[in-house]
Amino acid sequence: MNLLHGQDATCPHCWETINLTLDLSVPEQSYVEDCPVCCKPMVVTYTTADGEVAELSVESGE
């Protein structure tokens, strides 16, 4: 089972679709990542269940 998962999301600043790499071995995580398009901070929060992304939230980090 691959525990790294690519997940498409939308930047809350520039509205571009970006790809996030999520670690599914962690059941719940929240971290700040800069958008690769506009470089503004985003707060990425997600939960996993049975090796799948259960919930994903990407919000402005400003």
N, C-alpha and C positions, 0 to 999 in steps of 0.2 A: 504494500500500500504506500503510495506517495503522500507524504504528510505536508508537502508544499503545494499550494493550490493557487493558480492564477485566477483572479476575479476581476471582471470589469466593473467599474464604478464611474460616477460622474463627479467631477470637481465642483464643489459648491461655489467657487469663485468665477471660473472661466467657462463652466459647463461642458468642457471637453471630456470625452470618454477616455479614461486611463485604465491601466491594468495594475492591480495590486497583487503582491505575492503574500499570501496568508499562510501561517503555520498552523495546520490543523491538529497538531499534537497538543496545542494549548486550548483548553475548553472555553476560555474567555479571555479576551485581550483588548486593550485600548492603548493607542500610541499616536504620536504626531508624526506626520510625513508631509514633506513639501510636494506640491503638485509638480510633475515633471514638465508641464506645459507653461504654467504661469508662475511657478516657484512660491506660491503662497501656501501657508500651513493649513493642513487638514487634520482633523481628529478622526481617526479610523477606529471604530469599535465593532467587534464581532464576537459571536458565540458559535460553537460547533456542537454537533450531535451526530454520533455514528459516522465520523469521518467526513461529514459534509458541513458546509456553512449553513447554520440555522438562521442567524440574523446578521445583517451588516448595516452599519450606519457610517456615513461620511459627512462630517459637518465642518464648518469654518473653524479654524483654530485662532482666529483673530478676535 
